[in-house]
Amino acid sequence: MAGGLPESPVAGFKPVSTSPVRELLDAVMDQDKQITVLFIIKPERSAGAEMVLVEAAARLSPDRFRVICGLLTPDAEKVIPAHLSTIDFRMPGLNGWVWLRFFLQLCWVIYRRRVDLLHVNSYVPGNYARLAAALMQVPIVIDHWHGFTRFNRKRRFICRVLGRFTDLSLAVSRAVRDNLVIQGGLDPAKVRIVANGVDVAAIDAARPGKAVRRELGLPEGVPVIGLVGRLDHWGKGHRELFTAMARLRERHPVHGLIVGGGRREAEVRELAASLGLAGAVHFLGLRRDVPDLLSAMDILVLPSHTEGFGLALVEAMAAGLPVIATSVGALPEVVTEGENGLLIPPRDAGALAGALERLLSDPALAQRLGANARTHVREHFSLDRLGQEINKIYGELVEKKFG
């Protein structure tokens, strides 16, 4: 039943009795039975964490797993592969009473589809989904953490309680894992690191950089520095980038490509203009052609104040770009100083200016770092590697649960 929610008795929902669950467990013992996997996803290309789940779902072995994507919002961008079944929860908003409706509908879906494994993303929907899984006795539950969560007393309590009904928590980096264990109070034995992956094929298929530059109106022969990140806050380091560009303007008249949109875009534009960069900084908004845009850049920077993984950074590295990143969160797990990129302290425009000066003044260094970055990412951060790890983890959990 792709694209629709099974008839849902939300108004008169009755929890399933233990006998159907017992039947489910017995059925799973049959080695020839496919394992039904339900992902809870918000299908948006701009949401990197959600797209990772989509890519993982698409790479599960079809012989062993029957995949269903439960959509919190409609798939308007058609990001879900055609061969995957979908269920639309038709949520008019993601707050208030809507979560109760989602909880009841999810319980019904779990019962009707005989879900064996639930894989959830994001803190709030993940909490409701894991609670539904506990009520409906879903055999295997996995939650996936892509960034840092501020664990106050309430959140820590919720995570500890729901952790009892969660078989495994996946963290995209060692830094995120440590945050979950130390701040969230999760059991270290139940937290595993699974790094995100990037679409190497899409990057290889990118259009030539010269053509993209012409379309964007960029002058020839001028170095282009890129930053990919949402403009909902100042945490991606736009302020530091613009300040560094202003300092370098006389020696290196660089241009900047700012990819991403958000509620603070007007403020970010005003800052660039106040520093005399109005004609040198190009705001592209939310784009679907990031691989093409990477081909138009000479350097990518990610001067984030905190970062759970840095998917845009890894994509740039896969494209062979020299990168500059801050030594926060998971970024030092991806970038090795002087080997495949440069690391700088966070919130330090002077250090960013110095790193840019270093790359702009030494093309050989920039080329060497970019080549090493390309090799490193393709060996350790591809989507194929991600798919292999997820298949292996699922297989281990199924074997452990059912023998």
Buried (B, 14 or more C-beta within 10 A) or exposed (E): EEEEBEEBEBEEBEEBEEEEBEEBBEEBEEEEBBBBBBBBBBBBBBBBBBBBBBBBBBBBBEEBBBBBBBBBBEBEEEBBBEEBBBBBBBBEEBEEEBBEBBBBBBBBBBBBBBBBBBBBBBBEBBBBBBBBBBBBBBBBBBBBBBBBBEBEEEBBEBBBEBBEBBBBBBBBBBBBBBBBBEBBBBEEEBBBBBBBBBBBEBBEEBBEBEEBBEEBEBEEEEBBBBBBBBBEEBBBBBBBBBBBBBBBBEEBEBBBBBBBBBEBBEEBBEBBEEBEBEEBBBBBEEBEBBBBBBBBBBBBBBBBBBBBBBBBBBBBBBBBBBBBBBEBBBBBBBBBEEEBBBBBEBBBBEBBBBBBBBBBEEEEBBEBBBEBBBBBBBEEBBBBBBBEBBBEBBBEBBEEBBE
